[in-house]
Amino acid sequence: MAEKIKTQIEFLVALQDLDLMLKEIEEVKALGFEVNSEGEATLTRARKELVQTIKKQLLSNYERLRSRYKRAIVPVKEDTCLGCFMRVPTSITAQGRTDVEVLSCENCGRILYWLN
């Protein structure tokens, strides 16, 4: 059975998850708790490897959005961006469901993905 080819949006969602975990580690450290440095190193290494698989333009857009929002990539549910809660135009919704290209919310600029 052929393995499913991962799309750029799947890589971006995984990158966001890693970034959120690394941020949580920093917050725990700031509270004065000890953190397993091996686990943190593993997450950092995984992030570096994942970054290599993402197109440079998408990565720079993600990094720019991440500096502005806690979540740079958000799902679309019932044709609504779950970042700004504005309705996504039908033309974008139709394109987004194909998962062929990476699309952004026209209102907040966040990268969108559709849940299957």
Biotite code that builds the C-alpha atoms (Angstrom):
import biotite.structure as struc

atoms = struc.array([
    struc.Atom([0.000, 0.000, 0.000], chain_id="A", res_id=1, res_name="MET", atom_name="CA", element="C"),
    struc.Atom([1.433, 3.385, -0.994], chain_id="A", res_id=2, res_name="ALA", atom_name="CA", element="C"),
    struc.Atom([2.181, 5.849, 1.777], chain_id="A", res_id=3, res_name="GLU", atom_name="CA", element="C"),
    struc.Atom([0.190, 9.076, 1.575], chain_id="A", res_id=4, res_name="LYS", atom_name="CA", element="C"),
    struc.Atom([2.286, 11.954, 0.282], chain_id="A", res_id=5, res_name="ILE", atom_name="CA", element="C"),
    struc.Atom([2.353, 14.747, 2.810], chain_id="A", res_id=6, res_name="LYS", atom_name="CA", element="C"),
    struc.Atom([1.307, 18.164, 1.575], chain_id="A", res_id=7, res_name="THR", atom_name="CA", element="C"),
    struc.Atom([2.894, 21.488, 2.466], chain_id="A", res_id=8, res_name="GLN", atom_name="CA", element="C"),
    struc.Atom([-0.089, 22.326, 4.675], chain_id="A", res_id=9, res_name="ILE", atom_name="CA", element="C"),
    struc.Atom([0.423, 19.118, 6.677], chain_id="A", res_id=10, res_name="GLU", atom_name="CA", element="C"),
    struc.Atom([4.072, 20.059, 7.171], chain_id="A", res_id=11, res_name="PHE", atom_name="CA", element="C"),
    struc.Atom([3.055, 23.555, 8.292], chain_id="A", res_id=12, res_name="LEU", atom_name="CA", element="C"),
    struc.Atom([0.504, 22.211, 10.788], chain_id="A", res_id=13, res_name="VAL", atom_name="CA", element="C"),
    struc.Atom([3.153, 19.853, 12.200], chain_id="A", res_id=14, res_name="ALA", atom_name="CA", element="C"),
    struc.Atom([5.610, 22.749, 12.440], chain_id="A", res_id=15, res_name="LEU", atom_name="CA", element="C"),
    struc.Atom([3.061, 24.847, 14.311], chain_id="A", res_id=16, res_name="GLN", atom_name="CA", element="C"),
    struc.Atom([2.480, 21.968, 16.744], chain_id="A", res_id=17, res_name="ASP", atom_name="CA", element="C"),
    struc.Atom([6.226, 21.688, 17.399], chain_id="A", res_id=18, res_name="LEU", atom_name="CA", element="C"),
    struc.Atom([6.520, 25.453, 17.883], chain_id="A", res_id=19, res_name="ASP", atom_name="CA", element="C"),
    struc.Atom([3.649, 25.439, 20.383], chain_id="A", res_id=20, res_name="LEU", atom_name="CA", element="C"),
    struc.Atom([5.263, 22.585, 22.344], chain_id="A", res_id=21, res_name="MET", atom_name="CA", element="C"),
    struc.Atom([8.609, 24.408, 22.418], chain_id="A", res_id=22, res_name="LEU", atom_name="CA", element="C"),
    struc.Atom([6.865, 27.587, 23.607], chain_id="A", res_id=23, res_name="LYS", atom_name="CA", element="C"),
    struc.Atom([5.137, 25.648, 26.384], chain_id="A", res_id=24, res_name="GLU", atom_name="CA", element="C"),
    struc.Atom([8.530, 24.323, 27.504], chain_id="A", res_id=25, res_name="ILE", atom_name="CA", element="C"),
    struc.Atom([9.833, 27.906, 27.731], chain_id="A", res_id=26, res_name="GLU", atom_name="CA", element="C"),
    struc.Atom([6.776, 28.935, 29.761], chain_id="A", res_id=27, res_name="GLU", atom_name="CA", element="C"),
    struc.Atom([7.282, 26.026, 32.171], chain_id="A", res_id=28, res_name="VAL", atom_name="CA", element="C"),
    struc.Atom([10.961, 26.981, 32.572], chain_id="A", res_id=29, res_name="LYS", atom_name="CA", element="C"),
    struc.Atom([9.943, 30.590, 33.262], chain_id="A", res_id=30, res_name="ALA", atom_name="CA", element="C"),
    struc.Atom([7.827, 29.319, 36.162], chain_id="A", res_id=31, res_name="LEU", atom_name="CA", element="C"),
    struc.Atom([10.953, 27.784, 37.682], chain_id="A", res_id=32, res_name="GLY", atom_name="CA", element="C"),
    struc.Atom([10.342, 24.130, 36.866], chain_id="A", res_id=33, res_name="PHE", atom_name="CA", element="C"),
    struc.Atom([12.982, 21.813, 35.477], chain_id="A", res_id=34, res_name="GLU", atom_name="CA", element="C"),
    struc.Atom([12.452, 20.461, 31.985], chain_id="A", res_id=35, res_name="VAL", atom_name="CA", element="C"),
    struc.Atom([13.945, 17.349, 30.430], chain_id="A", res_id=36, res_name="ASN", atom_name="CA", element="C"),
    struc.Atom([16.569, 18.878, 28.143], chain_id="A", res_id=37, res_name="SER", atom_name="CA", element="C"),
    struc.Atom([16.694, 15.693, 26.045], chain_id="A", res_id=38, res_name="GLU", atom_name="CA", element="C"),
    struc.Atom([13.012, 16.078, 25.162], chain_id="A", res_id=39, res_name="GLY", atom_name="CA", element="C"),
    struc.Atom([13.506, 19.719, 24.277], chain_id="A", res_id=40, res_name="GLU", atom_name="CA", element="C"),
    struc.Atom([16.512, 18.830, 22.103], chain_id="A", res_id=41, res_name="ALA", atom_name="CA", element="C"),
    struc.Atom([14.457, 16.176, 20.305], chain_id="A", res_id=42, res_name="THR", atom_name="CA", element="C"),
    struc.Atom([11.705, 18.706, 19.541], chain_id="A", res_id=43, res_name="LEU", atom_name="CA", element="C"),
    struc.Atom([14.249, 21.270, 18.329], chain_id="A", res_id=44, res_name="THR", atom_name="CA", element="C"),
    struc.Atom([15.918, 18.687, 16.087], chain_id="A", res_id=45, res_name="ARG", atom_name="CA", element="C"),
    struc.Atom([12.538, 17.595, 14.677], chain_id="A", res_id=46, res_name="ALA", atom_name="CA", element="C"),
    struc.Atom([11.696, 21.246, 13.950], chain_id="A", res_id=47, res_name="ARG", atom_name="CA", element="C"),
    struc.Atom([14.970, 21.762, 12.049], chain_id="A", res_id=48, res_name="LYS", atom_name="CA", element="C"),
    struc.Atom([14.318, 18.649, 9.945], chain_id="A", res_id=49, res_name="GLU", atom_name="CA", element="C"),
    struc.Atom([10.726, 19.668, 9.239], chain_id="A", res_id=50, res_name="LEU", atom_name="CA", element="C"),
    struc.Atom([11.737, 23.180, 8.159], chain_id="A", res_id=51, res_name="VAL", atom_name="CA", element="C"),
    struc.Atom([13.831, 21.594, 5.383], chain_id="A", res_id=52, res_name="GLN", atom_name="CA", element="C"),
    struc.Atom([10.690, 20.112, 3.798], chain_id="A", res_id=53, res_name="THR", atom_name="CA", element="C"),
    struc.Atom([8.729, 23.388, 3.626], chain_id="A", res_id=54, res_name="ILE", atom_name="CA", element="C"),
    struc.Atom([9.012, 25.802, 0.713], chain_id="A", res_id=55, res_name="LYS", atom_name="CA", element="C"),
    struc.Atom([10.947, 28.934, 1.694], chain_id="A", res_id=56, res_name="LYS", atom_name="CA", element="C"),
    struc.Atom([8.159, 31.363, 0.759], chain_id="A", res_id=57, res_name="GLN", atom_name="CA", element="C"),
    struc.Atom([5.615, 29.442, 2.858], chain_id="A", res_id=58, res_name="LEU", atom_name="CA", element="C"),
    struc.Atom([8.049, 29.223, 5.745], chain_id="A", res_id=59, res_name="LEU", atom_name="CA", element="C"),
    struc.Atom([8.709, 32.969, 5.752], chain_id="A", res_id=60, res_name="SER", atom_name="CA", element="C"),
    struc.Atom([4.953, 33.662, 5.579], chain_id="A", res_id=61, res_name="ASN", atom_name="CA", element="C"),
    struc.Atom([4.406, 31.256, 8.498], chain_id="A", res_id=62, res_name="TYR", atom_name="CA", element="C"),
    struc.Atom([7.165, 32.892, 10.577], chain_id="A", res_id=63, res_name="GLU", atom_name="CA", element="C"),
    struc.Atom([5.706, 36.352, 9.914], chain_id="A", res_id=64, res_name="ARG", atom_name="CA", element="C"),
    struc.Atom([2.222, 35.209, 10.955], chain_id="A", res_id=65, res_name="LEU", atom_name="CA", element="C"),
    struc.Atom([3.598, 33.385, 13.997], chain_id="A", res_id=66, res_name="ARG", atom_name="CA", element="C"),
    struc.Atom([5.152, 36.610, 15.271], chain_id="A", res_id=67, res_name="SER", atom_name="CA", element="C"),
    struc.Atom([1.700, 38.200, 15.093], chain_id="A", res_id=68, res_name="ARG", atom_name="CA", element="C"),
    struc.Atom([-0.637, 35.388, 16.199], chain_id="A", res_id=69, res_name="TYR", atom_name="CA", element="C"),
    struc.Atom([-0.377, 32.477, 18.624], chain_id="A", res_id=70, res_name="LYS", atom_name="CA", element="C"),
    struc.Atom([-1.693, 30.239, 15.840], chain_id="A", res_id=71, res_name="ARG", atom_name="CA", element="C"),
    struc.Atom([-0.594, 31.122, 12.319], chain_id="A", res_id=72, res_name="ALA", atom_name="CA", element="C"),
    struc.Atom([-2.431, 28.162, 10.792], chain_id="A", res_id=73, res_name="ILE", atom_name="CA", element="C"),
    struc.Atom([-6.079, 27.595, 11.619], chain_id="A", res_id=74, res_name="VAL", atom_name="CA", element="C"),
    struc.Atom([-8.792, 25.206, 10.497], chain_id="A", res_id=75, res_name="PRO", atom_name="CA", element="C"),
    struc.Atom([-11.905, 26.153, 8.575], chain_id="A", res_id=76, res_name="VAL", atom_name="CA", element="C"),
    struc.Atom([-15.126, 24.826, 10.052], chain_id="A", res_id=77, res_name="LYS", atom_name="CA", element="C"),
    struc.Atom([-18.513, 25.307, 8.420], chain_id="A", res_id=78, res_name="GLU", atom_name="CA", element="C"),
    struc.Atom([-16.900, 27.784, 5.996], chain_id="A", res_id=79, res_name="ASP", atom_name="CA", element="C"),
    struc.Atom([-15.622, 29.941, 8.884], chain_id="A", res_id=80, res_name="THR", atom_name="CA", element="C"),
    struc.Atom([-11.980, 30.799, 9.636], chain_id="A", res_id=81, res_name="CYS", atom_name="CA", element="C"),
    struc.Atom([-11.405, 29.715, 13.235], chain_id="A", res_id=82, res_name="LEU", atom_name="CA", element="C"),
    struc.Atom([-8.735, 32.402, 13.624], chain_id="A", res_id=83, res_name="GLY", atom_name="CA", element="C"),
    struc.Atom([-10.904, 35.486, 13.126], chain_id="A", res_id=84, res_name="CYS", atom_name="CA", element="C"),
    struc.Atom([-14.355, 33.793, 12.905], chain_id="A", res_id=85, res_name="PHE", atom_name="CA", element="C"),
    struc.Atom([-15.154, 35.452, 9.607], chain_id="A", res_id=86, res_name="MET", atom_name="CA", element="C"),
    struc.Atom([-16.878, 33.556, 6.810], chain_id="A", res_id=87, res_name="ARG", atom_name="CA", element="C"),
    struc.Atom([-14.514, 32.307, 4.103], chain_id="A", res_id=88, res_name="VAL", atom_name="CA", element="C"),
    struc.Atom([-15.654, 33.089, 0.530], chain_id="A", res_id=89, res_name="PRO", atom_name="CA", element="C"),
    struc.Atom([-17.123, 30.152, -1.381], chain_id="A", res_id=90, res_name="THR", atom_name="CA", element="C"),
    struc.Atom([-14.417, 30.363, -4.058], chain_id="A", res_id=91, res_name="SER", atom_name="CA", element="C"),
    struc.Atom([-11.682, 29.868, -1.455], chain_id="A", res_id=92, res_name="ILE", atom_name="CA", element="C"),
    struc.Atom([-13.636, 27.100, 0.279], chain_id="A", res_id=93, res_name="THR", atom_name="CA", element="C"),
    struc.Atom([-13.931, 25.151, -2.976], chain_id="A", res_id=94, res_name="ALA", atom_name="CA", element="C"),
    struc.Atom([-10.181, 25.483, -3.632], chain_id="A", res_id=95, res_name="GLN", atom_name="CA", element="C"),
    struc.Atom([-9.238, 24.703, -0.030], chain_id="A", res_id=96, res_name="GLY", atom_name="CA", element="C"),
    struc.Atom([-11.055, 21.404, 0.103], chain_id="A", res_id=97, res_name="ARG", atom_name="CA", element="C"),
    struc.Atom([-8.774, 20.050, -2.621], chain_id="A", res_id=98, res_name="THR", atom_name="CA", element="C"),
    struc.Atom([-5.682, 20.610, -0.416], chain_id="A", res_id=99, res_name="ASP", atom_name="CA", element="C"),
    struc.Atom([-3.647, 21.311, -3.569], chain_id="A", res_id=100, res_name="VAL", atom_name="CA", element="C"),
    struc.Atom([-2.526, 24.825, -2.689], chain_id="A", res_id=101, res_name="GLU", atom_name="CA", element="C"),
    struc.Atom([-1.993, 26.744, 0.527], chain_id="A", res_id=102, res_name="VAL", atom_name="CA", element="C"),
    struc.Atom([-4.639, 29.420, 1.040], chain_id="A", res_id=103, res_name="LEU", atom_name="CA", element="C"),
    struc.Atom([-4.946, 32.323, 3.460], chain_id="A", res_id=104, res_name="SER", atom_name="CA", element="C"),
    struc.Atom([-7.904, 34.003, 5.109], chain_id="A", res_id=105, res_name="CYS", atom_name="CA", element="C"),
    struc.Atom([-8.806, 37.201, 3.292], chain_id="A", res_id=106, res_name="GLU", atom_name="CA", element="C"),
    struc.Atom([-9.617, 38.877, 6.614], chain_id="A", res_id=107, res_name="ASN", atom_name="CA", element="C"),
    struc.Atom([-6.810, 37.952, 9.069], chain_id="A", res_id=108, res_name="CYS", atom_name="CA", element="C"),
    struc.Atom([-4.195, 36.517, 6.685], chain_id="A", res_id=109, res_name="GLY", atom_name="CA", element="C"),
    struc.Atom([-3.744, 33.255, 8.598], chain_id="A", res_id=110, res_name="ARG", atom_name="CA", element="C"),
    struc.Atom([-2.998, 30.095, 6.650], chain_id="A", res_id=111, res_name="ILE", atom_name="CA", element="C"),
    struc.Atom([-6.113, 27.931, 6.339], chain_id="A", res_id=112, res_name="LEU", atom_name="CA", element="C"),
    struc.Atom([-6.653, 24.191, 6.276], chain_id="A", res_id=113, res_name="TYR", atom_name="CA", element="C"),
    struc.Atom([-9.769, 22.097, 5.985], chain_id="A", res_id=114, res_name="TRP", atom_name="CA", element="C"),
    struc.Atom([-10.457, 19.191, 8.297], chain_id="A", res_id=115, res_name="LEU", atom_name="CA", element="C"),
    struc.Atom([-11.336, 15.955, 6.535], chain_id="A", res_id=116, res_name="ASN", atom_name="CA", element="C"),
])
